[in-house]
Amino acid sequence: MFSLFAKKTPRPASRAGPLLRTLDVNGRAMPLTIRHNARATRITLRIEPGGRALKMTIPTGLRERDVTDFLSRHQGWLETKLSKFSEDAGLRPGSEIMLRGLVHRIDHTGHLRGLTEVAIIDGQPVIRVSGMEEHIGRRLAAFLKKEARKDLGDYVAIHAKAVGKPVRSLSMKDTRSRWGSCSWDGNLSFSWRIVMAPPMVIDYLAAHEVAHLREMNHGPEFWALCWDLCPHMEAAKKWLKRHGTQLHAIDFD
C-alpha cells in the first residue's frame, strides 16, 4: 500500500515553504517534508537517519501530480529500505541494545534506586537498569552518554597528542545529521550513540574530528592524517555506512 495524504493545501510555489505530508508506505505512516529549491533540477528523496521520516527536495514550480508520480515509481525502493528499520524501536525489559559493538540484553532490576551498569547473567552480557519501567530509555540514554564521554575522551586525548593540537572542550549530543564536529577553536562534539558501535568505529570518529584540528577540510592531507591516526579507517567507515542509521532508529524517549 502506498498513498500520499496532504495535511494542508500547498501555497503558490513562489512563496511556499516546507510542505508537511504523511506518506503511507506499505501500512507504515511516514512523515514527509517537501522543500522547494529554485536551484534543483531534479527530485531527490531521502530517508532520514533512523528511518523515521522522509525528506524530499523538488524544483520550484513542480506540479503536485509529478510529485505523486515520483513517489509511486519509488514505492519498491522505499519499502525495501524501510524494511531494515523496525517500526517498534523502543526499549523495554528483555529487549537488546548494543554497547561497543556487543549485544546486551536489557535487565530491569525492579528496584527504584540503583546505578545503570553492565553485568554478566547466565553467561550473557546485560545492562541492568533500575527505576520505573517507563524510564528505562531515559536511564539507558544517560548511561550511554556517560560511557561515550569516557571512551571518546580517551581516544581524543591519544590522537590530540599525536597531532600536537589542544582540545578546548568535548561535548556529547544526540545529533542526527552528523556523528561529530570540530570548531575552529578546538571544540569537539560527538553523538553519544556512537558508543553502541564497535571500538574501532569510536576510535575512527575521534581520529576524524581530531584531524580537523590540523586540517579544517576534507582534502587529501586530511584523509592522509586520518589514515595515520586510524589505520582501520576504511573498515570503520563501511560499518557506519551499513549500520549507522540503525543506531539512530533506537527510541530512548
Secondary structure, 3 states (H helix, E strand, C coil): CEEEEECCCCCCCCCCCCEEEEEEECCEEEEEEEEEECCCCCCEEEECCCCCCEEEEEECCCCHHHHHHHHHHCHHHHHHHHCCCCCCCCCCCCCEEEECCEEEEEEECCCCCCCCEEEEECCEEEEEECCCHHHHHHHHHHHHHHHHHHHHHHHHHHHHHHHCCCCCEEEEECCCCCCEEECCCCEEEEEHHHHHCCHHHHHHHHHHHHHCCCCCCCCHHHHHHHHHHCCCHHHHHHHHHHHHHHHHCCCCC
